Amino acid sequence: MSFKATLFSLTTVAVLVAAGCSTSRAKPQPLQGSKPQPLQVSNPVMPGDYADPSVIRVGDDYWATATSSEWAPHFPLLHSKDLVNWEQAGVVFESAPEWAEANYWAPELLEDKGQFFVYYTARKKGGPLCVSVATAAQPQGPYTDHGPLVCDPDGSIDGVLIRDENDVPYLVWKQDGNSRGQPTPIWAQRLTEDRTRFAEGSTRQQLIVNDAPWEGSVVEGPYLLKRDGWFYMFYAGGGCCGRTCSYGEGVARSRKLLSGWEKHPSNPIVGANAEWKCPGHGSVVTDASGQSYLLYHAYSARDTVYVGRQAVLDPLTWGTDGWPSINTHQGTGGGKRAPTGFSDEFNGSTVAMGWQWPQGNRPQASVSGGMLTLAPNANRATEPAGAVLARSTNTGQYVAVTALDPGGFASGTQAGLSAFGDPENSVGIRLKGSTLEVWSRQGNKEQTLGSAPAPGGARVYLRMTAREGHFFRFSASNDGSHWLDVGNELNGDFLPPWDRGVRVALTAGGVVGASARFDSLTITPR
């Protein structure tokens, strides 16, 4: 058996972490008389749940990060040589910052004067959403957190750094007024030169607010750049997430950072089309030829919101009027990338990059001898799914299969395979003693929906077949070839699709001392 890692899983390649990366960012110059030729892109370039993507170029390398929401570890760090093919090379935070408890959103990865910054959103313990900042000497970290910068009572999100026309650093962020039925201004306020605190005596200045019909109750996700004497702000408007989303990406510009902002008369510059819906919240990067691109997220219109918001890439075209456009206002462009599969046979010495767990509940997980051993922490041991280890998907049509070693189960142990939305909403199949159970947890209320005797043998194979992202069938086998259905098809449309995708998860728990051994997980598109 061999470990396999496909593109959508974005698993680590160790040499990427060790690779040297220049921190110089000289402005790229195209050849005299030539015009940059955009990349031929098939979207998504980051298949799976990678909302609010942020990207920079560092020498010949590209680095990116994205929202992790309620999944840990927090904020994946992704590496690419070509903007199209990405591998995960690390994370910003292996453990949550001490001050924060939830809502790990919208990390903005930036380089400024040779230093690297991640401005990010999280919820303060017992308090509101805040914008915080972490710093590093290199894009792959390690990152040092500096705590919250701003915590408006109604929430502060989507922070980004920009220097004004006098080279003075400012934080730009959104006040989350929509959470209280209020307008959503985007503010700017001067920072200290270390860019981790507001300058003493500084005050905030409103740049834009939601005042156009297409924006609805929200403008957010600002990304600012300077070009030809203008400041440009790319921003999102409308409803970001879920089945009723209405997101789009707009742009505004001004000669000065703190005043004179005008919005593009043809906003949004990216809207829905037949392939992609609810696009928005991105950042701009320029390649060595001088061609600029917007990396942003969108839902696949042909798939489901249960996959999550995937990262897509489009070249920017600058008109003679100085305004940018994308795909001639026809929505997300490029070809459509076919879904890919995932396989982990646990042949390494550690749990591979890309596995996730519910934030605040890191399981005990180790790999040895081609097996993953999974166990809950003591305070979650009696929960049926006290330990959760999960992967995202890149399609709503898939078959997930795991092989479970039933030997050595402590009495009362439950272990299995799940479509996991969050700890209060999930469905799955589990081995419980000599019985297989299909179960559903909705609003933290659990019920058993089907059962069957477990097949004998050295391995119990469990299979979950998904369609449209939220209909699931479960079956079991003792050889991985001959399958017995357990229960009927489940409708899991209650699984939380609002700001994250549903994961395929391995689970274990049920009793103090619970532990389970898995020898593989595969996810195959169908």
MILO-885113 format. One record per residue (C-alpha): residue number from 1; residue in one letter; x, y, z. Coordinates in steps of 0.2 Angstrom, whole numbers. Layout:
PT  NUM  A  X  Y  Z;
...
END
This chain:
PT  1  M  0  0  0;
PT  2  S  6  18  -4;
PT  3  F  0  35  3;
PT  4  K  -8  45  -11;
PT  5  A  -12  63  -10;
PT  6  T  -23  71  -24;
PT  7  L  -24  89  -29;
PT  8  F  -40  93  -20;
PT  9  S  -33  87  -3;
PT  10  L  -19  99  -4;
PT  11  T  -8  88  7;
PT  12  T  10  94  11;
PT  13  V  26  91  2;
PT  14  A  40  92  14;
PT  15  V  52  100  2;
PT  16  L  40  115  0;
PT  17  V  42  120  18;
PT  18  A  61  118  17;
PT  19  A  62  128  1;
PT  20  G  71  145  2;
PT  21  C  60  159  -3;
PT  22  S  66  177  -6;
PT  23  T  57  191  3;
PT  24  S  60  203  -10;
PT  25  R  45  209  -21;
PT  26  A  52  220  -34;
PT  27  K  38  226  -46;
PT  28  P  38  214  -61;
PT  29  Q  41  222  -78;
PT  30  P  35  214  -94;
PT  31  L  46  213  -109;
PT  32  Q  47  229  -119;
PT  33  G  33  230  -132;
PT  34  S  25  214  -125;
PT  35  K  8  211  -117;
PT  36  P  7  199  -103;
PT  37  Q  -2  183  -108;
PT  38  P  -14  176  -95;
PT  39  L  -13  159  -88;
PT  40  Q  -25  145  -95;
PT  41  V  -35  141  -79;
PT  42  S  -47  128  -75;
PT  43  N  -57  132  -60;
PT  44  P  -57  129  -45;
PT  45  V  -38  131  -42;
PT  46  M  -41  126  -24;
PT  47  P  -54  113  -25;
PT  48  G  -64  111  -8;
PT  49  D  -68  122  6;
PT  50  Y  -56  137  4;
PT  51  A  -67  153  7;
PT  52  D  -60  170  8;
PT  53  P  -43  166  -1;
PT  54  S  -28  178  1;
PT  55  V  -13  176  -10;
PT  56  I  5  184  -12;
PT  57  R  20  182  -23;
PT  58  V  37  180  -15;
PT  59  G  50  179  -28;
PT  60  D  46  164  -39;
PT  61  D  34  157  -26;
PT  62  Y  15  160  -22;
PT  63  W  8  158  -4;
PT  64  A  -10  158  1;
PT  65  T  -21  156  15;
PT  66  A  -40  154  18;
PT  67  T  -54  154  31;
PT  68  S  -54  139  42;
PT  69  S  -70  144  52;
PT  70  E  -74  131  65;
PT  71  W  -62  118  59;
PT  72  A  -44  117  66;
PT  73  P  -30  119  64;
PT  74  H  -33  137  59;
PT  75  F  -29  145  42;
PT  76  P  -20  133  30;
PT  77  L  -4  139  22;
PT  78  L  -3  134  4;
PT  79  H  11  135  -9;
PT  80  S  12  136  -28;
PT  81  K  24  139  -41;
PT  82  D  11  143  -55;
PT  83  L  -5  150  -46;
PT  84  V  -14  135  -52;
PT  85  N  -8  120  -43;
PT  86  W  -7  121  -24;
PT  87  E  -1  111  -10;
PT  88  Q  -3  113  9;
PT  89  A  13  117  17;
PT  90  G  8  122  35;
PT  91  V  -5  132  45;
PT  92  V  -4  149  53;
PT  93  F  -10  142  70;
PT  94  E  -8  124  75;
PT  95  S  -17  129  91;
PT  96  A  -30  143  93;
PT  97  P  -24  160  100;
PT  98  E  -27  161  119;
PT  99  W  -39  176  117;
PT  100  A  -50  168  104;
PT  101  E  -64  155  104;
PT  102  A  -72  154  87;
PT  103  N  -76  161  70;
PT  104  Y  -59  160  62;
PT  105  W  -62  169  46;
PT  106  A  -54  179  32;
PT  107  P  -35  179  35;
PT  108  E  -26  192  24;
PT  109  L  -9  186  20;
PT  110  L  3  201  17;
PT  111  E  21  206  15;
PT  112  D  26  224  20;
PT  113  K  44  230  20;
PT  114  G  51  212  21;
PT  115  Q  40  206  35;
PT  116  F  25  195  34;
PT  117  F  8  198  41;
PT  118  V  -9  188  43;
PT  119  Y  -23  200  48;
PT  120  Y  -38  188  53;
PT  121  T  -55  188  61;
PT  122  A  -59  178  77;
PT  123  R  -72  179  91;
PT  124  K  -65  186  107;
PT  125  K  -69  174  122;
PT  126  G  -86  180  129;
PT  127  G  -85  195  117;
PT  128  P  -87  201  99;
PT  129  L  -79  197  83;
PT  130  C  -62  206  82;
PT  131  V  -48  209  69;
PT  132  S  -31  203  75;
PT  133  V  -14  201  67;
PT  134  A  1  189  68;
PT  135  T  18  191  61;
PT  136  A  32  181  54;
PT  137  A  49  183  46;
PT  138  Q  44  171  31;
PT  139  P  28  167  23;
PT  140  Q  27  149  29;
PT  141  G  29  155  47;
PT  142  P  31  152  61;
PT  143  Y  18  166  66;
PT  144  T  18  176  82;
PT  145  D  0  182  87;
PT  146  H  -1  200  93;
PT  147  G  -19  199  99;
PT  148  P  -34  209  94;
PT  149  L  -32  226  85;
PT  150  V  -51  231  85;
PT  151  C  -67  224  92;
PT  152  D  -82  234  88;
PT  153  P  -97  230  99;
PT  154  D  -106  224  84;
PT  155  G  -91  215  77;
PT  156  S  -75  219  67;
PT  157  I  -70  208  52;
PT  158  D  -60  207  36;
PT  159  G  -44  217  41;
PT  160  V  -31  222  28;
PT  161  L  -15  232  28;
PT  162  I  -12  247  16;
PT  163  R  0  261  15;
PT  164  D  -7  278  10;
PT  165  E  0  291  -2;
PT  166  N  13  296  11;
PT  167  D  18  278  15;
PT  168  V  9  278  31;
PT  169  P  2  261  36;
PT  170  Y  -17  259  39;
PT  171  L  -28  245  44;
PT  172  V  -44  244  34;
PT  173  W  -58  233  40;
PT  174  K  -77  231  40;
PT  175  Q  -88  235  55;
PT  176  D  -101  221  56;
PT  177  G  -116  232  57;
PT  178  N  -127  220  48;
PT  179  S  -127  208  63;
PT  180  R  -138  221  71;
PT  181  G  -148  227  56;
PT  182  Q  -136  242  54;
PT  183  P  -126  248  39;
PT  184  T  -108  240  36;
PT  185  P  -95  254  35;
PT  186  I  -78  250  29;
PT  187  W  -66  260  40;
PT  188  A  -47  265  39;
PT  189  Q  -36  269  54;
PT  190  R  -18  273  56;
PT  191  L  -7  260  63;
PT  192  T  10  261  72;
PT  193  E  25  257  62;
PT  194  D  26  239  68;
PT  195  R  8  237  61;
PT  196  T  1  228  76;
PT  197  R  -8  242  85;
PT  198  F  -17  258  81;
PT  199  A  -6  274  82;
PT  200  E  -9  284  98;
PT  201  G  -22  298  94;
PT  202  S  -28  291  78;
PT  203  T  -46  290  73;
PT  204  R  -56  280  61;
PT  205  Q  -61  286  44;
PT  206  Q  -76  279  34;
PT  207  L  -71  274  16;
PT  208  I  -87  266  9;
PT  209  V  -103  259  15;
PT  210  N  -117  248  8;
PT  211  D  -127  260  -2;
PT  212  A  -130  251  -19;
PT  213  P  -145  240  -22;
PT  214  W  -134  225  -27;
PT  215  E  -124  226  -10;
PT  216  G  -139  223  0;
PT  217  S  -135  223  19;
PT  218  V  -116  221  17;
PT  219  V  -100  227  10;
PT  220  E  -85  217  16;
PT  221  G  -69  208  12;
PT  222  P  -59  223  6;
PT  223  Y  -43  221  -3;
PT  224  L  -33  237  -7;
PT  225  L  -19  240  -20;
PT  226  K  -11  255  -28;
PT  227  R  -10  257  -47;
PT  228  D  -6  272  -58;
PT  229  G  -9  285  -45;
PT  230  W  -26  277  -39;
PT  231  F  -30  266  -24;
PT  232  Y  -42  252  -29;
PT  233  M  -53  243  -17;
PT  234  F  -60  226  -22;
PT  235  Y  -74  221  -10;
PT  236  A  -89  209  -9;
PT  237  G  -107  213  -7;
PT  238  G  -123  204  -4;
PT  239  G  -126  188  6;
PT  240  C  -110  177  7;
PT  241  C  -116  160  10;
PT  242  G  -128  145  10;
PT  243  R  -142  141  -2;
PT  244  T  -149  159  -3;
PT  245  C  -132  167  -6;
PT  246  S  -132  183  -17;
PT  247  Y  -113  188  -16;
PT  248  G  -104  197  -30;
PT  249  E  -87  206  -31;
PT  250  G  -86  225  -34;
PT  251  V  -72  238  -35;
PT  252  A  -70  256  -30;
PT  253  R  -56  268  -32;
PT  254  S  -49  285  -26;
PT  255  R  -34  296  -28;
PT  256  K  -32  297  -9;
PT  257  L  -34  283  4;
PT  258  L  -45  292  16;
PT  259  S  -57  302  4;
PT  260  G  -65  303  -13;
PT  261  W  -70  285  -16;
PT  262  E  -81  281  -31;
PT  263  K  -88  264  -35;
PT  264  H  -87  256  -52;
PT  265  P  -103  261  -61;
PT  266  S  -105  243  -68;
PT  267  N  -103  234  -51;
PT  268  P  -102  220  -48;
PT  269  I  -88  216  -59;
PT  270  V  -90  197  -55;
PT  271  G  -107  189  -53;
PT  272  A  -116  173  -55;
PT  273  N  -116  163  -71;
PT  274  A  -120  145  -76;
PT  275  E  -105  137  -68;
PT  276  W  -102  148  -53;
PT  277  K  -113  157  -41;
PT  278  C  -110  170  -26;
PT  279  P  -92  175  -31;
PT  280  G  -82  187  -20;
PT  281  H  -70  191  -6;
PT  282  G  -53  189  -14;
PT  283  S  -36  197  -16;
PT  284  V  -25  202  -31;
PT  285  V  -8  195  -36;
PT  286  T  4  200  -50;
PT  287  D  15  187  -59;
PT  288  A  32  189  -65;
PT  289  S  26  195  -83;
PT  290  G  16  209  -75;
PT  291  Q  -1  200  -77;
PT  292  S  -13  202  -62;
PT  293  Y  -26  190  -56;
PT  294  L  -40  190  -43;
PT  295  L  -40  174  -32;
PT  296  Y  -58  173  -24;
PT  297  H  -71  161  -19;
PT  298  A  -87  154  -27;
PT  299  Y  -99  140  -26;
PT  300  S  -100  128  -40;
PT  301  A  -117  130  -48;
PT  302  R  -118  112  -54;
PT  303  D  -113  105  -37;
PT  304  T  -120  110  -20;
PT  305  V  -116  122  -6;
PT  306  Y  -112  107  5;
PT  307  V  -95  107  -3;
PT  308  G  -91  124  2;
PT  309  R  -84  140  -6;
PT  310  Q  -70  135  -18;
PT  311  A  -55  146  -23;
PT  312  V  -56  152  -41;
PT  313  L  -44  162  -51;
PT  314  D  -47  175  -65;
PT  315  P  -35  187  -74;
PT  316  L  -39  206  -72;
PT  317  T  -40  217  -87;
PT  318  W  -37  235  -85;
PT  319  G  -47  247  -97;
PT  320  T  -42  263  -104;
PT  321  D  -54  272  -91;
PT  322  G  -43  264  -77;
PT  323  W  -56  252  -71;
PT  324  P  -52  233  -70;
PT  325  S  -64  220  -77;
PT  326  I  -65  201  -76;
PT  327  N  -71  190  -90;
PT  328  T  -80  204  -98;
PT  329  H  -93  204  -84;
PT  330  Q  -98  186  -88;
PT  331  G  -94  179  -71;
PT  332  T  -80  167  -66;
PT  333  G  -70  162  -81;
PT  334  G  -58  148  -86;
PT  335  G  -62  130  -89;
PT  336  K  -70  118  -76;
PT  337  R  -59  107  -67;
PT  338  A  -66  89  -64;
PT  339  P  -67  83  -46;
PT  340  T  -53  72  -40;
PT  341  G  -52  59  -27;
PT  342  F  -42  57  -11;
PT  343  S  -34  42  -3;
PT  344  D  -24  40  13;
PT  345  E  -17  23  18;
PT  346  F  -8  29  34;
PT  347  N  9  23  28;
PT  348  G  18  39  35;
PT  349  S  25  42  53;
PT  350  T  13  56  57;
PT  351  V  -5  61  52;
PT  352  A  -4  69  35;
PT  353  M  -6  88  32;
PT  354  G  -24  93  28;
PT  355  W  -33  82  41;
PT  356  Q  -45  93  52;
PT  357  W  -54  92  68;
PT  358  P  -68  103  76;
PT  359  Q  -60  118  84;
PT  360  G  -58  116  103;
PT  361  N  -58  97  101;
PT  362  R  -42  90  95;
PT  363  P  -42  71  95;
PT  364  Q  -28  59  100;
PT  365  A  -22  53  83;
PT  366  S  -6  44  78;
PT  367  V  0  34  63;
PT  368  S  10  18  64;
PT  369  G  12  2  54;
PT  370  G  0  8  41;
PT  371  M  -14  11  54;
PT  372  L  -22  27  61;
PT  373  T  -26  26  79;
PT  374  L  -40  38  84;
PT  375  A  -46  42  102;
PT  376  P  -56  55  110;
PT  377  N  -50  66  124;
PT  378  A  -55  62  142;
PT  379  N  -68  75  143;
PT  380  R  -76  69  127;
PT  381  A  -74  51  129;
PT  382  T  -92  46  132;
PT  383  E  -98  55  117;
PT  384  P  -102  43  102;
PT  385  A  -91  54  91;
PT  386  G  -80  61  104;
PT  387  A  -65  60  92;
PT  388  V  -67  67  74;
PT  389  L  -54  68  61;
PT  390  A  -60  74  44;
PT  391  R  -56  79  26;
PT  392  S  -65  91  14;
PT  393  T  -73  86  -2;
PT  394  N  -73  94  -19;
PT  395  T  -90  87  -26;
PT  396  G  -106  83  -19;
PT  397  Q  -106  66  -28;
PT  398  Y  -94  54  -20;
PT  399  V  -91  37  -12;
PT  400  A  -81  37  4;
PT  401  V  -74  20  11;
PT  402  T  -64  16  27;
PT  403  A  -57  0  34;
PT  404  L  -59  -2  53;
PT  405  D  -50  -15  63;
PT  406  P  -63  -21  76;
PT  407  G  -50  -30  87;
PT  408  G  -45  -23  103;
PT  409  F  -61  -12  105;
PT  410  A  -64  -7  123;
PT  411  S  -82  -12  128;
PT  412  G  -94  2  123;
PT  413  T  -82  9  110;
PT  414  Q  -91  16  95;
PT  415  A  -81  20  79;
PT  416  G  -86  24  61;
PT  417  L  -88  35  46;
PT  418  S  -98  51  45;
PT  419  A  -104  66  35;
PT  420  F  -99  79  48;
PT  421  G  -106  97  48;
PT  422  D  -102  102  66;
PT  423  P  -103  93  83;
PT  424  E  -122  96  84;
PT  425  N  -126  91  66;
PT  426  S  -120  75  57;
PT  427  V  -124  58  50;
PT  428  G  -115  42  49;
PT  429  I  -112  24  51;
PT  430  R  -103  16  66;
PT  431  L  -98  -1  73;
PT  432  K  -104  -3  91;
PT  433  G  -100  -20  98;
PT  434  S  -106  -33  85;
PT  435  T  -119  -21  78;
PT  436  L  -119  -8  64;
PT  437  E  -129  8  67;
PT  438  V  -134  22  55;
PT  439  W  -137  37  65;
PT  440  S  -141  56  63;
PT  441  R  -138  70  75;
PT  442  Q  -148  86  72;
PT  443  G  -148  101  83;
PT  444  N  -138  90  95;
PT  445  K  -152  77  96;
PT  446  E  -146  60  91;
PT  447  Q  -157  45  84;
PT  448  T  -153  28  77;
PT  449  L  -161  26  60;
PT  450  G  -155  9  55;
PT  451  S  -145  -6  61;
PT  452  A  -138  -23  56;
PT  453  P  -126  -36  62;
PT  454  A  -108  -32  59;
PT  455  P  -99  -43  46;
PT  456  G  -86  -55  53;
PT  457  G  -68  -53  48;
PT  458  A  -51  -45  52;
PT  459  R  -58  -29  44;
PT  460  V  -75  -20  44;
PT  461  Y  -77  -9  28;
PT  462  L  -89  5  30;
PT  463  R  -95  15  15;
PT  464  M  -105  31  13;
PT  465  T  -112  36  -4;
PT  466  A  -117  54  -6;
PT  467  R  -127  63  -19;
PT  468  E  -131  82  -21;
PT  469  G  -120  84  -6;
PT  470  H  -133  80  7;
PT  471  F  -141  63  3;
PT  472  F  -132  48  10;
PT  473  R  -133  29  10;
PT  474  F  -122  18  21;
PT  475  S  -116  0  19;
PT  476  A  -104  -12  26;
PT  477  S  -93  -26  20;
PT  478  N  -80  -39  27;
PT  479  D  -70  -39  11;
PT  480  G  -72  -21  3;
PT  481  S  -81  -30  -12;
PT  482  H  -98  -37  -7;
PT  483  W  -109  -24  2;
PT  484  L  -124  -24  14;
PT  485  D  -134  -9  14;
PT  486  V  -139  -3  32;
PT  487  G  -154  8  34;
PT  488  N  -162  19  20;
PT  489  E  -155  35  12;
PT  490  L  -154  49  23;
PT  491  N  -158  68  19;
PT  492  G  -144  78  28;
PT  493  D  -150  95  22;
PT  494  F  -148  101  40;
PT  495  L  -130  99  39;
PT  496  P  -122  117  41;
PT  497  P  -118  124  24;
PT  498  W  -118  142  29;
PT  499  D  -100  146  30;
PT  500  R  -91  129  28;
PT  501  G  -92  113  18;
PT  502  V  -98  96  25;
PT  503  R  -83  85  29;
PT  504  V  -80  66  28;
PT  505  A  -75  61  45;
PT  506  L  -68  46  55;
PT  507  T  -76  45  72;
PT  508  A  -72  36  88;
PT  509  G  -79  37  106;
PT  510  G  -93  31  117;
PT  511  V  -84  26  133;
PT  512  V  -68  31  143;
PT  513  G  -54  22  135;
PT  514  A  -62  21  118;
PT  515  S  -49  20  104;
PT  516  A  -51  14  86;
PT  517  R  -39  9  72;
PT  518  F  -42  13  54;
PT  519  D  -31  7  39;
PT  520  S  -37  18  25;
PT  521  L  -49  32  19;
PT  522  T  -54  34  1;
PT  523  I  -65  47  -6;
PT  524  T  -70  44  -25;
PT  525  P  -80  56  -36;
PT  526  R  -94  48  -45;
END
